[in-house]
Amino acid sequence: MEDLKDLLEQLKNEENILQFKRFTNESAYQLGTKLVAQAIAKSLPLAIDICRGEQQLFHYALPGTSKDNDEWIKRKNRVVNRFLHSSYYMAIHYNILNTTIQEKSFLDPSEYAAFGGAFPIIIQNVGVVGTITVSGLPHKQDHDFVVEVIKEFLES
């Protein structure tokens, strides 16, 4: 249990660090193409999505993905937009509570998925304004991929 609490703290720290000064349509395009390039370089079958609020700014599906990945993205995004944390953070949160998002928050599993891969777009001194999401790998790997590329993007 302590390991999960440490992981939850680490995930919260990622959200505190990985924040944007601003996020425009051009930012979405640049980050989206960076995500695609990294996925291609690593031969990852990912669907990639970036939204500001309800507006989809970027979407790309690499070979090996399907409509199912798009549905996973929608479900993960709803988790971020509702709880203002990454979908992986919420997965670990519910795991610590020994329950699920469906049992604890009475949310329809066909609409909400607390699995890794959706990360909040957080603007400094503003808050969560959108989501950066991938689907196609096991959920921890989805999360790790998104975080890795966001870190690189913010450092460039």
Phi, psi and omega in degrees: 000321179298323178299318179293322178294321176296318178297317179300319178296319178298317180295320177296320178297320176303316181294326179289329183271317187275072181238149182260149173283326175203161180216112183248178174299322178295321176301316180299317179296312181297315178294318179300315180292329176293318177299315180297313181300318179294319179296319178296315181300329181259006180054047181262131178276085185240146164260135187235136186215137175227126180232144168248114187061231180268357183269122176281119182262335183207138175207134177210136179240118179279161176305142181099356177256170180213181176303330178302320179297322177297322179291321176300318179301312180301316182292320177293319179300321179299325178296311180299314182294331180278318188254351177062030174225163176299154180294331177288320175305314182292326176299314180291320178305310180291328176298316178300322179281357181058044179211189178234167177297328180290315182289315186280318186252003177057041180256140182294122181296341176281350180247334185229133179225109177273076177226150184297151176136340178251126181238138181288141168276112182247124176262130181307135179063012177238302182123199184283127180237355182179197185219148171238118191224142171230156176214137176151342180245171170305148195299326176293321179292321174304311181299310183300321179297311180300312182298315180302314183287322176299316178303310180300318182296316181290333179278343183275000000 
